[in-house]
Amino acid sequence: MANKLISIQTEPFSVETAIADVKAVSNGIGAVVTFLGIGRDISKGEVITDLNFEHYPGMAEKKLEDIRARALLNFNIIEMAILHRIGPIAIGEDIVLIVAASAHRNDAFMACEWAITELKRVTPIWKTETTSKGAVWVSQTP
Amino acid sequence: MLQVKFFAMLRGIAGVESKEFDISAPVTVRELKEIILADIPALTEALESRSMLISVNQEVAHDNDTVSDGDEVAFLPPFSGG
């Protein structure tokens, strides 16, 4: 089951399918909270035309598995999915999806917020933003 | 041989995605850095930056950790996923 719930992929993901995969885990799920990160057209005042993501194959997937495992351990949630796209991403396209499911909403809200913050902190994924000045590696995102 | 991988902006600076180094006996991460910098001096500023992480066999490592033949070492610039 974890394979479907953790993925780093070039192709777009389906938010509906990811939610359905998480819901299928247990009838005890009463709340699902999602975070969806999207390619934005402005960064630090510059117009962005393209985004491109790369990852450290193997290590990045392990980090996402680890975030899921720690979320299941430390929050009162029933399941979590984490999907991240790599490669070229157009403005407006989905980049990352976290799905947290719990019996009651508060646990899913807390786990989802923690998971995206932790993903940004520990997962070896990098992006370039292309502006009129060319493509630049982004060293940190808030 | 020990494989060193360069990700993101480091690949551009190093001019290669990865490089193999012949390490006969185990060395510390700090010593390995010196060996790499002697070979690719352009990486000096980047590899000495406090924000640069190092991994050994896909686990985050520190300057005093040991690396040896067959290990996979990577230099990881600040992440920007999500």
Backbone of each chain as ProteinMPNN parsed JSONL, in Angstrom:
{"seq_chain_A": "MANKLISIQTEPFSVETAIADVKAVSNGIGAVVTFLGIGRDISKGEVITDLNFEHYPGMAEKKLEDIRARALLNFNIIEMAILHRIGPIAIGEDIVLIVAASAHRNDAFMACEWAITELKRVTPIWKTETTSKGAVWVSQTP", "coords_chain_A": {"N_chain_A": [[0.827, -1.212, 0.0], [1.999, 1.196, 0.733], [3.525, 1.964, -1.448], [1.859, 3.151, -3.339], [1.162, 5.301, -1.905], [3.326, 6.857, -1.49], [5.209, 8.766, -3.638], [7.482, 9.821, -6.139], [7.408, 11.434, -9.063], [7.359, 11.967, -12.639], [5.106, 12.357, -14.162], [1.828, 13.953, -14.094], [-0.156, 13.908, -11.056], [-3.219, 12.516, -9.715], [-5.402, 14.211, -7.709], [-7.843, 13.386, -6.723], [-7.661, 10.58, -7.007], [-5.571, 10.045, -5.26], [-6.686, 10.808, -2.812], [-8.748, 8.94, -2.713], [-7.247, 6.568, -2.548], [-6.125, 6.848, -0.02], [-8.437, 7.004, 1.574], [-9.382, 4.451, 1.203], [-8.012, 2.885, 2.947], [-9.116, 2.68, 5.537], [-12.262, 2.383, 7.185], [-12.57, 3.895, 9.326], [-11.8, 6.425, 8.905], [-12.588, 9.78, 9.211], [-12.024, 12.281, 8.448], [-10.314, 14.153, 5.996], [-7.46, 15.927, 5.162], [-5.886, 18.012, 2.83], [-2.833, 19.154, 1.354], [-1.909, 21.092, -1.335], [0.62, 21.911, -3.437], [1.439, 24.369, -5.816], [2.674, 25.422, -9.019], [3.82, 28.668, -9.159], [3.469, 31.98, -10.549], [4.985, 34.204, -9.905], [7.966, 35.146, -8.294], [9.788, 36.566, -5.756], [9.268, 39.067, -6.911], [9.822, 38.66, -9.582], [8.766, 37.579, -12.831], [7.904, 34.309, -13.425], [8.497, 31.821, -15.831], [8.874, 29.121, -16.211], [9.257, 26.067, -14.328], [11.511, 23.72, -12.9], [12.132, 20.584, -11.522], [14.43, 18.573, -9.66], [15.593, 15.485, -8.159], [17.244, 13.534, -5.565], [17.604, 10.452, -6.479], [16.29, 7.677, -4.786], [17.326, 8.503, -2.155], [15.572, 10.668, -1.772], [13.032, 9.473, -1.995], [13.185, 7.759, 0.188], [13.219, 9.619, 2.26], [10.65, 10.709, 2.063], [9.118, 8.422, 2.668], [9.945, 8.126, 5.271], [8.967, 10.472, 6.454], [6.229, 9.984, 6.244], [6.06, 7.707, 7.887], [6.86, 8.783, 10.369], [4.855, 10.658, 10.737], [2.654, 8.99, 11.048], [3.346, 7.811, 13.409], [3.612, 9.902, 15.262], [1.401, 11.561, 15.178], [-2.136, 11.557, 15.601], [-3.2, 10.075, 13.344], [-4.653, 8.193, 10.609], [-3.838, 7.496, 8.052], [-1.463, 8.522, 5.499], [-0.593, 10.161, 2.485], [2.014, 11.047, 0.251], [2.926, 12.824, -2.484], [5.103, 13.838, -5.061], [6.06, 15.807, -7.78], [8.586, 15.703, -10.357], [10.928, 17.108, -12.751], [10.079, 19.127, -15.678], [7.735, 21.672, -14.872], [4.808, 23.331, -15.504], [3.582, 26.703, -15.07], [0.941, 26.953, -12.797], [0.5, 24.261, -12.717], [0.207, 21.247, -10.695], [2.459, 20.528, -8.02], [3.166, 19.277, -5.557], [1.611, 17.015, -3.28], [0.008, 16.456, -0.245], [-1.755, 14.183, 1.646], [-3.625, 13.807, 4.423], [-5.19, 11.711, 6.742], [-7.63, 11.191, 9.226], [-9.505, 10.257, 12.194], [-10.81, 12.411, 13.294], [-10.981, 15.939, 12.487], [-8.936, 17.698, 13.465], [-6.494, 16.356, 14.008], [-5.672, 15.562, 11.464], [-5.316, 18.035, 10.189], [-3.138, 19.054, 11.668], [-1.126, 17.128, 11.194], [-0.814, 17.271, 8.442], [0.123, 19.872, 8.0], [2.535, 19.737, 9.403], [3.851, 17.776, 7.875], [4.297, 18.889, 5.289], [5.977, 20.979, 5.913], [8.131, 19.576, 6.985], [8.844, 18.033, 4.764], [9.867, 20.03, 3.055], [12.082, 20.697, 4.547], [13.759, 18.409, 4.812], [13.921, 16.837, 2.482], [15.753, 15.781, -0.319], [15.285, 17.565, -2.816], [15.35, 19.741, -5.537], [14.834, 22.937, -7.16], [14.671, 24.748, -10.262], [13.968, 28.056, -11.263], [12.747, 29.69, -14.052], [13.228, 32.833, -15.341], [13.001, 36.044, -17.047], [15.641, 36.538, -16.949], [16.88, 34.145, -17.159], [17.476, 30.67, -16.16], [17.482, 29.887, -12.742], [18.874, 28.287, -9.859], [16.966, 27.6, -7.023], [17.568, 28.355, -3.731], [16.315, 28.256, -1.272], [13.049, 27.838, 0.032], [10.229, 29.431, 1.469]], "CA_chain_A": [[0.0, 0.0, 0.0], [2.826, 2.398, 0.862], [4.031, 2.356, -2.774], [0.889, 4.05, -3.943], [0.987, 6.449, -1.026], [4.538, 7.67, -1.572], [5.651, 8.732, -5.027], [8.132, 10.943, -6.807], [7.054, 11.055, -10.426], [7.369, 13.055, -13.616], [3.76, 12.578, -14.691], [0.885, 14.568, -13.137], [-0.912, 12.997, -10.184], [-4.629, 12.84, -9.547], [-5.731, 14.484, -6.305], [-8.992, 12.523, -6.378], [-7.196, 9.198, -6.841], [-4.753, 9.978, -4.036], [-7.618, 10.823, -1.673], [-9.453, 7.641, -2.711], [-6.299, 5.559, -2.059], [-6.001, 7.017, 1.429], [-9.726, 6.645, 2.189], [-9.581, 2.994, 1.096], [-7.255, 2.202, 4.003], [-9.908, 2.398, 6.739], [-13.58, 2.998, 7.331], [-12.529, 4.757, 10.509], [-11.422, 7.789, 8.503], [-13.706, 10.717, 9.22], [-11.565, 13.597, 7.976], [-9.139, 14.17, 5.122], [-6.928, 17.265, 4.901], [-4.859, 17.952, 1.779], [-2.057, 20.327, 0.961], [-1.527, 21.007, -2.738], [1.544, 22.966, -3.84], [1.203, 24.659, -7.24], [3.658, 26.302, -9.662], [3.356, 30.054, -9.053], [4.078, 32.743, -11.651], [5.822, 35.321, -9.427], [8.834, 34.843, -7.165], [10.641, 37.722, -5.434], [8.997, 40.151, -7.843], [10.154, 38.291, -10.968], [7.791, 36.71, -13.497], [8.475, 32.982, -13.717], [7.855, 31.189, -16.985], [8.987, 27.659, -16.098], [9.892, 25.479, -13.142], [12.031, 22.377, -13.141], [12.532, 19.96, -10.256], [15.208, 17.324, -9.684], [15.709, 14.883, -6.831], [18.289, 12.532, -5.379], [16.835, 9.198, -6.55], [16.578, 6.764, -3.675], [17.307, 9.21, -0.869], [14.362, 11.493, -1.655], [11.904, 8.57, -1.72], [13.343, 7.292, 1.573], [12.826, 10.712, 3.16], [9.179, 10.806, 2.07], [8.649, 7.253, 3.443], [10.253, 8.405, 6.673], [8.013, 11.498, 6.915], [4.947, 9.297, 6.428], [6.164, 6.834, 9.072], [6.883, 9.614, 11.584], [3.52, 11.263, 10.892], [1.765, 7.948, 11.583], [3.777, 7.538, 14.775], [3.559, 11.047, 16.178], [0.1, 12.231, 15.137], [-3.225, 10.594, 15.71], [-3.796, 9.936, 12.007], [-4.839, 6.806, 10.16], [-3.028, 7.277, 6.837], [-0.935, 9.726, 4.838], [0.039, 10.002, 1.174], [2.865, 12.181, -0.145], [3.296, 12.715, -3.9], [5.856, 15.013, -5.519], [6.486, 15.696, -9.186], [9.888, 16.228, -10.755], [10.991, 17.448, -14.164], [9.492, 20.438, -15.979], [6.371, 21.913, -14.374], [4.312, 24.613, -16.024], [2.877, 27.548, -14.1], [-0.436, 26.497, -12.585], [0.436, 22.804, -12.532], [0.428, 20.752, -9.33], [3.828, 20.079, -7.73], [3.248, 18.364, -4.408], [0.331, 16.747, -2.617], [0.0, 15.711, 1.016], [-3.109, 13.804, 2.063], [-3.613, 13.274, 5.792], [-6.526, 11.236, 7.101], [-7.773, 10.847, 10.648], [-10.902, 10.093, 12.609], [-11.352, 13.757, 13.518], [-10.256, 16.849, 11.604], [-7.786, 18.428, 14.001], [-5.28, 15.557, 13.864], [-5.268, 15.598, 10.049], [-4.787, 19.385, 9.928], [-1.805, 19.196, 12.276], [-0.178, 16.223, 10.53], [-0.6, 17.758, 7.074], [0.968, 21.071, 8.109], [3.87, 19.272, 9.797], [4.464, 16.977, 6.805], [4.817, 19.711, 4.185], [7.128, 21.716, 6.451], [9.224, 18.609, 7.109], [9.264, 17.715, 3.389], [10.729, 21.114, 2.567], [13.294, 20.757, 5.36], [14.674, 17.252, 4.775], [13.888, 16.023, 1.264], [16.671, 16.29, -1.341], [14.643, 17.974, -4.07], [15.774, 21.109, -5.868], [14.12, 23.457, -8.328], [15.09, 25.962, -10.958], [12.917, 28.944, -11.751], [13.193, 30.427, -15.229], [12.657, 34.176, -15.523], [13.579, 36.679, -18.253], [17.1, 36.547, -16.77], [17.39, 32.781, -17.317], [17.09, 29.703, -15.127], [18.33, 29.93, -11.545], [18.56, 27.329, -8.794], [16.382, 28.235, -5.848], [18.262, 27.712, -2.617], [15.416, 28.041, -0.14], [11.683, 28.337, -0.127], [9.648, 29.606, 2.801]], "C_chain_A": [[0.861, 1.262, 0.0], [3.353, 2.89, -0.485], [3.162, 3.407, -3.419], [0.827, 5.369, -3.18], [2.206, 7.367, -1.008], [5.016, 7.615, -3.012], [6.376, 10.016, -5.4], [8.066, 10.604, -8.283], [7.1, 12.257, -11.364], [5.941, 13.377, -14.087], [2.852, 13.229, -13.645], [0.208, 13.508, -12.27], [-2.362, 13.445, -10.127], [-4.916, 13.023, -8.062], [-6.855, 13.556, -5.859], [-8.559, 11.089, -6.128], [-6.397, 9.057, -5.546], [-5.656, 9.97, -2.799], [-8.345, 9.477, -1.571], [-8.537, 6.541, -2.166], [-6.153, 5.629, -0.542], [-7.3, 6.585, 2.121], [-9.949, 5.132, 2.229], [-8.906, 2.225, 2.228], [-8.144, 1.827, 5.189], [-11.264, 3.088, 6.696], [-13.643, 3.902, 8.557], [-12.147, 6.19, 10.175], [-12.661, 8.674, 8.46], [-13.326, 12.086, 8.694], [-10.341, 13.431, 7.099], [-8.743, 15.633, 4.92], [-5.852, 17.132, 3.837], [-4.102, 19.274, 1.713], [-1.642, 20.112, -0.486], [-0.634, 22.197, -3.059], [1.505, 23.122, -5.35], [2.29, 25.589, -7.763], [3.112, 27.721, -9.777], [4.092, 30.904, -10.081], [4.956, 33.905, -11.206], [6.681, 34.829, -8.27], [9.782, 36.02, -6.965], [10.494, 38.826, -6.481], [9.276, 39.828, -9.304], [9.059, 37.39, -11.543], [8.483, 35.391, -13.87], [7.727, 32.366, -14.895], [7.864, 29.67, -16.882], [9.612, 27.273, -14.769], [10.432, 24.112, -13.536], [12.546, 21.798, -11.825], [13.42, 18.757, -10.512], [15.326, 16.795, -8.265], [16.901, 13.951, -6.785], [17.567, 11.191, -5.364], [17.255, 8.25, -5.431], [16.47, 7.501, -2.353], [16.02, 10.013, -0.7], [13.145, 10.621, -1.327], [11.961, 8.071, -0.266], [12.9, 8.361, 2.561], [11.309, 10.844, 3.217], [8.568, 9.637, 2.845], [8.81, 7.528, 4.929], [9.297, 9.456, 7.246], [6.654, 10.855, 7.169], [4.977, 8.462, 7.704], [6.138, 7.657, 10.359], [5.548, 10.295, 11.816], [2.554, 10.246, 11.51], [2.073, 7.661, 13.055], [3.421, 8.679, 15.722], [2.234, 11.812, 16.17], [-0.978, 11.161, 15.18], [-3.96, 10.499, 14.367], [-3.853, 8.468, 11.611], [-3.984, 6.522, 8.928], [-2.534, 8.606, 6.301], [-0.357, 9.343, 3.479], [0.866, 11.246, 0.893], [3.322, 11.953, -1.585], [4.021, 13.99, -4.314], [6.256, 14.792, -6.962], [7.889, 16.253, -9.367], [9.866, 16.475, -12.259], [10.346, 18.799, -14.405], [8.05, 20.545, -15.491], [5.945, 23.285, -14.864], [3.642, 25.396, -14.893], [1.423, 27.074, -14.013], [-0.565, 25.0, -12.406], [0.716, 22.436, -11.078], [1.856, 20.245, -9.174], [3.841, 18.992, -6.665], [1.878, 18.222, -3.768], [0.576, 15.962, -1.332], [-1.457, 15.419, 1.327], [-2.997, 13.187, 3.447], [-5.038, 12.909, 6.174], [-6.565, 10.807, 8.557], [-9.249, 10.653, 10.962], [-11.564, 11.461, 12.722], [-10.428, 14.795, 12.881], [-8.961, 17.426, 12.169], [-6.474, 17.669, 13.819], [-4.771, 15.607, 12.415], [-4.708, 16.969, 9.674], [-3.351, 19.494, 10.44], [-0.774, 18.348, 11.538], [0.168, 16.737, 9.13], [0.348, 18.955, 7.092], [2.404, 20.66, 8.451], [4.569, 18.601, 8.616], [5.015, 17.85, 5.673], [6.022, 20.528, 4.664], [8.347, 20.796, 6.531], [9.744, 18.207, 5.725], [10.235, 18.776, 2.87], [12.071, 21.12, 3.292], [14.272, 19.617, 5.031], [14.756, 16.519, 3.435], [14.802, 16.594, 0.184], [15.993, 16.451, -2.705], [15.035, 19.429, -4.299], [14.983, 21.6, -7.072], [14.865, 24.617, -8.966], [13.828, 26.737, -11.326], [13.497, 29.676, -12.951], [12.446, 31.75, -15.302], [13.265, 34.761, -16.799], [15.103, 36.701, -18.176], [17.713, 35.161, -16.937], [16.952, 31.896, -16.166], [18.044, 29.801, -13.943], [17.882, 28.865, -10.541], [18.031, 28.103, -7.6], [16.984, 27.548, -4.633], [17.354, 27.479, -1.42], [14.038, 28.536, -0.478], [11.042, 28.424, 1.249], [8.683, 28.479, 3.168]], "O_chain_A": [[0.522, 2.261, -0.633], [3.6, 4.084, -0.658], [3.639, 4.402, -3.965], [0.484, 6.412, -3.737], [2.124, 8.512, -0.566], [5.209, 6.527, -3.556], [5.968, 11.121, -5.045], [8.614, 9.587, -8.71], [6.909, 13.4, -10.949], [5.618, 14.53, -14.372], [3.079, 13.074, -12.445], [0.024, 12.366, -12.691], [-2.694, 14.588, -10.444], [-4.702, 12.115, -7.26], [-6.822, 13.009, -4.757], [-9.01, 10.448, -5.178], [-6.534, 8.067, -4.826], [-5.418, 9.216, -1.855], [-8.532, 8.945, -0.477], [-8.986, 5.678, -1.412], [-6.069, 4.604, 0.134], [-7.265, 5.885, 3.133], [-10.595, 4.599, 3.131], [-9.198, 1.049, 2.443], [-7.952, 0.77, 5.789], [-11.392, 4.221, 6.233], [-14.64, 4.583, 8.793], [-12.165, 7.065, 11.041], [-13.642, 8.374, 7.78], [-14.182, 12.952, 8.513], [-9.436, 12.66, 7.419], [-9.57, 16.468, 4.556], [-5.0, 16.247, 3.919], [-4.646, 20.346, 1.975], [-1.087, 19.067, -0.827], [-1.063, 23.348, -2.97], [1.535, 22.134, -6.084], [2.775, 26.451, -7.029], [2.08, 27.952, -10.407], [5.223, 30.585, -10.448], [5.609, 34.533, -12.039], [6.177, 34.167, -7.362], [10.491, 36.422, -7.887], [11.48, 39.443, -6.885], [8.992, 40.646, -10.179], [8.497, 36.55, -10.84], [9.513, 35.381, -14.544], [6.498, 32.385, -14.952], [6.969, 29.005, -17.402], [10.379, 28.027, -14.17], [9.874, 23.435, -14.4], [13.305, 22.449, -11.106], [13.201, 18.006, -11.462], [15.183, 17.538, -7.294], [17.493, 13.617, -7.811], [16.976, 10.822, -4.349], [18.444, 8.058, -5.176], [15.625, 7.17, -1.521], [15.442, 10.039, 0.386], [12.326, 10.984, -0.483], [10.94, 7.974, 0.414], [12.28, 8.054, 3.579], [10.742, 11.064, 4.287], [7.609, 9.827, 3.594], [7.937, 7.211, 5.737], [8.866, 9.343, 8.394], [6.003, 11.136, 8.176], [4.042, 8.501, 8.503], [5.475, 7.281, 11.326], [5.143, 10.492, 12.961], [1.746, 10.586, 12.374], [1.186, 7.317, 13.837], [2.982, 8.447, 16.848], [1.98, 12.621, 17.062], [-0.742, 10.004, 14.833], [-5.151, 10.794, 14.261], [-3.188, 7.619, 12.204], [-3.461, 5.417, 8.781], [-3.09, 9.665, 6.592], [0.297, 8.308, 3.35], [0.476, 12.359, 1.248], [4.031, 10.986, -1.864], [3.602, 15.092, -3.958], [6.735, 13.718, -7.325], [8.324, 17.147, -8.64], [8.917, 16.105, -12.951], [10.09, 19.543, -13.459], [7.25, 19.628, -15.675], [6.646, 24.277, -14.659], [3.197, 24.824, -13.898], [0.772, 26.83, -15.029], [-1.615, 24.51, -11.991], [1.357, 23.179, -10.336], [2.4, 19.611, -10.078], [4.442, 17.933, -6.842], [1.091, 19.168, -3.719], [1.26, 14.938, -1.333], [-2.298, 16.317, 1.274], [-2.344, 12.158, 3.622], [-5.972, 13.682, 5.963], [-5.651, 10.147, 9.053], [-10.119, 10.856, 10.115], [-12.709, 11.654, 12.312], [-9.227, 14.559, 12.749], [-7.995, 17.622, 11.431], [-5.449, 18.276, 13.509], [-3.564, 15.685, 12.183], [-3.735, 17.058, 8.925], [-2.463, 19.968, 9.731], [0.338, 18.811, 11.286], [1.315, 16.644, 8.695], [1.271, 19.032, 6.282], [3.362, 21.167, 7.868], [5.755, 18.835, 8.385], [6.097, 17.572, 5.155], [6.972, 20.741, 3.91], [9.46, 21.195, 6.186], [10.951, 18.058, 5.537], [11.288, 18.455, 2.319], [13.086, 21.507, 2.714], [15.482, 19.84, 4.978], [15.608, 15.643, 3.281], [14.657, 17.755, -0.197], [16.11, 15.611, -3.597], [15.048, 20.238, -3.371], [14.519, 20.81, -7.894], [15.587, 25.361, -8.303], [12.786, 26.167, -11.65], [14.6, 30.218, -12.883], [11.216, 31.793, -15.322], [13.956, 34.064, -17.541], [15.782, 36.861, -19.19], [18.933, 35.012, -16.865], [16.167, 32.304, -15.309], [19.263, 29.799, -14.116], [16.694, 28.58, -10.392], [18.583, 29.135, -7.218], [16.926, 26.325, -4.505], [17.612, 26.575, -0.626], [13.873, 29.53, -1.185], [11.29, 27.573, 2.104], [8.113, 28.485, 4.259]]}, "seq_chain_B": "MLQVKFFAMLRGIAGVESKEFDISAPVTVRELKEIILADIPALTEALESRSMLISVNQEVAHDNDTVSDGDEVAFLPPFSGG", "coords_chain_B": {"N_chain_B": [[36.796, 2.23, -5.342], [35.232, 5.359, -4.797], [32.179, 6.93, -5.039], [31.216, 10.208, -5.859], [28.551, 12.394, -5.803], [27.119, 15.212, -7.43], [24.711, 17.582, -6.946], [22.082, 19.689, -8.314], [22.907, 23.122, -8.309], [25.548, 22.543, -7.871], [26.348, 20.69, -9.727], [26.592, 22.17, -12.033], [28.731, 23.814, -11.303], [30.775, 21.97, -10.792], [30.889, 20.734, -13.2], [30.389, 18.155, -13.781], [28.194, 15.331, -13.214], [28.698, 13.294, -11.479], [31.557, 11.859, -9.839], [34.324, 9.614, -9.649], [36.429, 8.699, -6.976], [39.604, 7.538, -6.012], [40.047, 5.999, -3.18], [42.19, 4.726, -0.987], [42.409, 3.991, 1.732], [40.137, 4.256, 4.548], [38.772, 7.534, 4.986], [38.064, 10.69, 6.607], [35.038, 12.614, 6.266], [35.738, 15.272, 6.13], [38.405, 15.098, 5.233], [37.964, 13.908, 2.776], [36.637, 15.971, 1.469], [38.748, 17.767, 1.126], [40.313, 16.343, -0.682], [38.597, 16.31, -2.867], [38.367, 19.053, -3.392], [40.957, 19.653, -4.122], [41.009, 18.496, -6.555], [38.84, 19.637, -7.909], [38.876, 22.732, -7.783], [37.05, 24.806, -8.168], [34.831, 24.267, -6.672], [35.22, 25.146, -4.125], [34.076, 27.411, -2.604], [31.376, 26.685, -2.518], [31.354, 24.075, -1.318], [32.366, 24.635, 1.162], [30.465, 26.095, 2.337], [28.221, 26.734, 5.02], [25.643, 25.901, 4.716], [25.643, 23.675, 3.154], [24.828, 20.321, 2.841], [26.001, 16.977, 3.51], [25.852, 13.689, 2.312], [26.272, 10.255, 3.11], [26.058, 7.222, 1.627], [23.367, 7.797, 1.275], [22.492, 8.808, 3.698], [22.409, 11.548, 5.925], [25.527, 12.992, 6.732], [28.448, 13.894, 8.73], [31.337, 16.085, 9.201], [33.286, 14.625, 10.668], [32.662, 11.994, 10.259], [33.352, 8.752, 8.792], [34.4, 7.737, 5.557], [34.588, 5.194, 3.05], [36.028, 2.917, 0.612], [33.779, 2.164, -2.002], [31.629, 3.517, -0.961], [28.843, 5.791, -1.369], [28.853, 9.1, -1.854], [27.328, 12.264, -1.432], [26.915, 15.703, -2.236], [24.767, 18.083, -1.012], [23.011, 20.775, -1.872], [21.1, 23.518, -0.331], [17.716, 22.555, 0.094], [14.86, 22.754, -2.128], [12.332, 21.783, -2.539], [8.763, 20.997, -2.69]], "CA_chain_B": [[36.402, 3.565, -5.784], [34.168, 6.015, -4.026], [31.466, 7.807, -5.969], [30.723, 11.472, -5.307], [27.512, 12.973, -6.667], [26.917, 16.655, -7.309], [23.333, 17.888, -7.335], [21.595, 21.059, -8.543], [23.905, 24.095, -8.789], [26.905, 21.978, -7.763], [26.641, 19.995, -10.985], [27.062, 23.199, -12.958], [30.051, 24.295, -10.882], [31.745, 20.872, -10.941], [30.958, 20.364, -14.614], [30.037, 16.73, -13.899], [27.109, 14.886, -12.341], [29.329, 12.501, -10.428], [32.959, 11.564, -10.13], [34.844, 8.568, -8.773], [37.722, 8.995, -6.36], [40.284, 6.336, -5.559], [40.399, 6.174, -1.767], [42.746, 3.408, -0.625], [42.038, 3.691, 3.123], [39.052, 5.132, 4.987], [39.102, 8.925, 5.316], [36.903, 11.396, 7.145], [34.344, 13.453, 5.285], [36.534, 16.487, 5.976], [39.561, 14.773, 4.376], [37.46, 13.683, 1.414], [36.373, 17.299, 0.905], [40.044, 18.32, 0.687], [40.712, 15.596, -1.886], [37.732, 16.774, -3.963], [38.693, 20.446, -3.711], [42.246, 19.661, -4.834], [40.703, 18.068, -7.914], [37.895, 20.588, -8.519], [38.951, 23.924, -6.913], [35.892, 25.69, -8.362], [33.793, 23.933, -5.692], [35.643, 25.562, -2.776], [33.109, 28.246, -1.895], [30.128, 25.941, -2.323], [31.497, 22.959, -0.369], [32.682, 25.133, 2.499], [29.296, 26.815, 2.846], [27.583, 26.073, 6.166], [24.326, 25.368, 4.362], [25.808, 22.488, 2.314], [24.764, 19.045, 3.552], [26.725, 15.862, 2.886], [25.29, 12.389, 2.66], [27.06, 9.053, 2.821], [25.096, 6.141, 1.388], [22.024, 8.385, 1.338], [22.17, 9.289, 5.042], [23.159, 12.779, 6.193], [26.76, 12.715, 7.47], [29.14, 15.075, 9.259], [32.761, 16.167, 8.846], [34.138, 13.622, 11.322], [32.272, 10.63, 9.853], [34.334, 8.098, 7.926], [33.944, 7.162, 4.287], [35.586, 4.251, 2.537], [35.84, 2.366, -0.723], [32.443, 1.635, -2.279], [30.575, 4.404, -0.456], [28.265, 6.806, -2.266], [28.83, 10.383, -1.138], [26.698, 13.322, -2.238], [26.834, 17.05, -1.682], [23.367, 18.463, -1.175], [22.734, 22.197, -1.618], [19.814, 23.708, 0.357], [16.602, 21.954, -0.659], [13.807, 23.696, -2.537], [11.151, 21.034, -2.971], [7.491, 21.379, -2.082]], "C_chain_B": [[35.234, 4.075, -4.95], [33.492, 7.01, -4.969], [30.952, 9.057, -5.26], [29.734, 12.079, -6.297], [27.362, 14.46, -6.382], [25.515, 16.989, -7.818], [23.121, 19.388, -7.552], [22.737, 21.971, -8.98], [25.329, 23.548, -8.719], [27.321, 21.268, -9.048], [27.2, 20.981, -12.002], [28.469, 23.674, -12.616], [31.107, 23.218, -11.136], [31.925, 20.496, -12.413], [30.667, 18.891, -14.857], [28.931, 16.404, -12.9], [27.668, 14.075, -11.166], [30.766, 12.205, -10.836], [33.438, 10.491, -9.165], [36.211, 8.969, -8.252], [38.302, 7.696, -5.816], [40.762, 6.562, -4.126], [40.906, 4.823, -1.274], [42.365, 3.014, 0.803], [40.906, 4.626, 3.528], [39.557, 6.53, 5.334], [37.866, 9.569, 5.94], [36.264, 12.204, 6.011], [35.154, 14.722, 5.035], [37.732, 16.244, 5.048], [39.122, 14.547, 2.927], [37.193, 15.016, 0.711], [37.67, 17.91, 0.365], [40.516, 17.651, -0.598], [39.91, 16.104, -3.098], [38.118, 18.193, -4.392], [40.042, 20.564, -4.428], [42.017, 19.317, -6.31], [39.806, 19.066, -8.647], [37.855, 21.857, -7.657], [37.742, 24.848, -7.046], [34.8, 25.444, -7.318], [34.064, 24.506, -4.3], [34.566, 26.327, -2.012], [31.843, 27.461, -1.546], [30.284, 24.864, -1.242], [31.817, 23.438, 1.042], [31.531, 25.936, 3.099], [28.648, 26.015, 3.976], [26.253, 25.421, 5.798], [24.416, 24.105, 3.494], [25.749, 21.219, 3.163], [25.544, 17.992, 2.778], [26.011, 14.583, 3.274], [26.279, 11.291, 2.295], [26.068, 7.898, 2.759], [23.667, 6.587, 1.706], [21.545, 8.727, 2.74], [23.014, 10.539, 5.293], [24.348, 12.467, 7.1], [27.416, 14.024, 7.893], [30.636, 14.963, 8.996], [33.624, 15.06, 9.446], [33.751, 12.185, 10.984], [33.281, 10.082, 8.855], [33.682, 7.598, 6.645], [35.03, 6.215, 3.776], [35.172, 3.748, 1.161], [34.413, 1.819, -0.895], [31.311, 2.531, -1.797], [30.082, 5.353, -1.55], [28.108, 8.092, -1.453], [28.129, 11.406, -2.033], [26.743, 14.638, -1.491], [25.468, 17.601, -2.042], [23.194, 19.945, -0.856], [21.385, 22.338, -0.899], [18.64, 23.267, -0.527], [15.565, 23.008, -1.039], [12.608, 22.955, -3.127], [9.893, 21.583, -2.321], [6.83, 22.529, -2.791]], "O_chain_B": [[34.386, 3.318, -4.477], [34.154, 7.825, -5.612], [30.333, 8.974, -4.199], [30.043, 12.254, -7.476], [27.465, 14.904, -5.238], [25.177, 16.715, -8.969], [23.869, 20.227, -7.049], [23.463, 21.64, -9.917], [26.216, 24.03, -9.423], [28.498, 21.25, -9.407], [28.144, 20.68, -12.731], [29.294, 23.908, -13.499], [32.196, 23.51, -11.631], [32.979, 20.003, -12.816], [30.693, 18.426, -15.996], [28.75, 17.088, -11.893], [27.185, 14.156, -10.037], [31.135, 12.288, -12.008], [33.02, 10.454, -8.007], [37.041, 9.506, -8.985], [37.594, 6.871, -5.239], [41.765, 7.239, -3.898], [40.127, 3.877, -1.157], [42.039, 1.856, 1.065], [40.73, 5.68, 2.917], [40.635, 6.687, 5.906], [36.756, 9.051, 5.812], [36.864, 12.438, 4.962], [35.257, 15.197, 3.904], [38.04, 17.072, 4.19], [39.81, 14.939, 1.984], [37.48, 15.176, -0.475], [37.685, 18.495, -0.718], [41.051, 18.308, -1.491], [40.449, 16.3, -4.187], [38.189, 18.5, -5.582], [40.242, 21.467, -5.242], [42.737, 19.787, -7.191], [39.978, 19.314, -9.84], [36.915, 22.048, -6.886], [37.443, 25.601, -6.119], [33.944, 26.301, -7.099], [33.237, 24.37, -3.399], [34.189, 25.941, -0.906], [31.315, 27.559, -0.438], [29.441, 24.754, -0.352], [31.565, 22.723, 2.012], [31.617, 26.4, 4.236], [28.537, 24.792, 3.905], [25.791, 24.505, 6.478], [23.389, 23.527, 3.137], [26.532, 21.062, 4.099], [25.725, 18.093, 1.565], [25.612, 14.409, 4.425], [27.016, 11.386, 1.314], [25.337, 7.634, 3.714], [22.883, 5.86, 2.314], [20.349, 8.915, 2.965], [24.187, 10.588, 4.923], [24.207, 11.771, 8.106], [27.005, 15.109, 7.481], [31.141, 13.904, 8.621], [34.579, 14.605, 8.817], [34.446, 11.251, 11.385], [33.971, 10.833, 8.166], [32.556, 7.102, 6.655], [36.219, 6.405, 4.033], [34.12, 4.105, 0.63], [33.911, 1.099, -0.032], [30.158, 2.33, -2.177], [30.791, 5.667, -2.506], [27.334, 8.154, -0.498], [28.318, 11.406, -3.249], [26.625, 14.679, -0.266], [25.058, 17.592, -3.203], [23.228, 20.331, 0.312], [20.608, 21.383, -0.859], [18.586, 23.566, -1.72], [15.414, 24.022, -0.358], [11.963, 23.419, -4.067], [9.946, 22.507, -1.51], [5.749, 22.962, -2.391]]}, "name": "protein", "num_of_chains": 2, "seq": "MANKLISIQTEPFSVETAIADVKAVSNGIGAVVTFLGIGRDISKGEVITDLNFEHYPGMAEKKLEDIRARALLNFNIIEMAILHRIGPIAIGEDIVLIVAASAHRNDAFMACEWAITELKRVTPIWKTETTSKGAVWVSQTPMLQVKFFAMLRGIAGVESKEFDISAPVTVRELKEIILADIPALTEALESRSMLISVNQEVAHDNDTVSDGDEVAFLPPFSGG"}
